Amino acid sequence: MNEQAAHAEGREVKREAEASGDRRHRGLQYLAFLKRFSQIARPNSYLEIGTRDGSSLAAFDCDAICVDPVMRPKPAALNRGRTLAFQMTSDRFFREHDVLGIFPGGVDVAFLDGMHRFEFLLRDLINAERCCHARSTVIVHDCFPPDPKLTGRVSAGGAWAGDCVEARADLERAP
Ligand SMILES: C[S@@+](CC[C@H](N)C(=O)[O-])C[C@H]1O[C@@H](n2cnc3c(N)ncnc32)[C@H](O)[C@@H]1O
């Protein structure tokens, strides 16, 4: 199938899903995406904002910096040479620590999945970009919530994309 036909088929699947009220994403589940991305891009350095139990961290096997005020990574997530864990908010981390001192060449990949409010996400993005080089990739979670029920300023518990979607216009304008 050529690219045009693939896009047309994708649009058709999306139309059918919307018509049936099914709001699930149809692409790769995000952890599978991160794993696949890691295998293809083969980064040497990874910066993660929002680590929780380390499920996303586990997708990368290169040296890593991870930041979360409530850090509880499972052992499988620590299976790499160096994992530098900072148990604090990302704002404090970027204020007090020098990423380029740890990764002098800059981070190859950053994944932003911390506090799901757009102003936090924008600050994380601005701060992460300062630690990047020209070919870095910054992956931003929660900007395409499939269901409005997942959104909002306050979490009602369970899956929550916050209002990261509000940051999309700024992200799309970014060079
Ligand atoms: C959705 S979870 C991260 C999940 C993880 N990335 C994964 O995919 O397995 C969001 C995390 O952000 C953390 N968090 C909340 N506020 C934060 C902040 N200001 N800075 C950094 N992390 C924050 C929470 O403690 C929580 O563990």
The ligand as a MOL file (V3000), in Angstrom:
LIG
                    3D

  0  0  0     0  0            999 V3000
M  V30 BEGIN CTAB
M  V30 COUNTS 27 29 0 0 0
M  V30 BEGIN ATOM
M  V30 1 C 1.3960 9.7510 34.0890 0
M  V30 2 S 2.6130 9.6390 35.3490 0 CHG=1
M  V30 3 C 4.0890 9.2060 34.4790 0
M  V30 4 C 4.0250 7.8530 33.8740 0
M  V30 5 C 5.3070 7.3630 33.2450 0
M  V30 6 N 5.8960 8.3420 32.3530 0
M  V30 7 C 4.9820 6.1250 32.4380 0
M  V30 8 O 4.5710 6.2500 31.2840 0
M  V30 9 O 5.1460 5.0380 32.9880 0 CHG=-1
M  V30 10 C 2.9040 11.3160 35.7430 0
M  V30 11 C 3.9590 11.4860 36.7990 0
M  V30 12 O 4.2770 12.8610 36.8760 0
M  V30 13 C 4.6720 13.1060 38.1930 0
M  V30 14 N 4.6140 14.5380 38.4620 0
M  V30 15 C 3.6030 15.2690 38.9930 0
M  V30 16 N 3.9530 16.5500 39.1070 0
M  V30 17 C 5.2260 16.6380 38.6370 0
M  V30 18 C 6.1400 17.7070 38.5050 0
M  V30 19 N 5.8120 18.9570 38.8640 0
M  V30 20 N 7.3670 17.4440 37.9920 0
M  V30 21 C 7.7000 16.1860 37.6060 0
M  V30 22 N 6.8700 15.1430 37.7090 0
M  V30 23 C 5.6480 15.3590 38.2110 0
M  V30 24 C 3.6940 12.2880 39.0450 0
M  V30 25 O 4.2430 12.0260 40.3320 0
M  V30 26 C 3.5160 11.0410 38.1930 0
M  V30 27 O 4.3180 9.9880 38.6510 0
M  V30 END ATOM
M  V30 BEGIN BOND
M  V30 1 1 1 2
M  V30 2 1 2 3
M  V30 3 1 2 10
M  V30 4 1 3 4
M  V30 5 1 4 5
M  V30 6 1 5 6
M  V30 7 1 5 7
M  V30 8 2 7 8
M  V30 9 1 7 9
M  V30 10 1 10 11
M  V30 11 1 11 12
M  V30 12 1 11 26
M  V30 13 1 12 13
M  V30 14 1 13 14
M  V30 15 1 13 24
M  V30 16 1 14 15
M  V30 17 1 14 23
M  V30 18 2 15 16
M  V30 19 1 16 17
M  V30 20 1 17 18
M  V30 21 2 17 23
M  V30 22 1 18 19
M  V30 23 2 18 20
M  V30 24 1 20 21
M  V30 25 2 21 22
M  V30 26 1 22 23
M  V30 27 1 24 25
M  V30 28 1 24 26
M  V30 29 1 26 27
M  V30 END BOND
M  V30 END CTAB
M  END
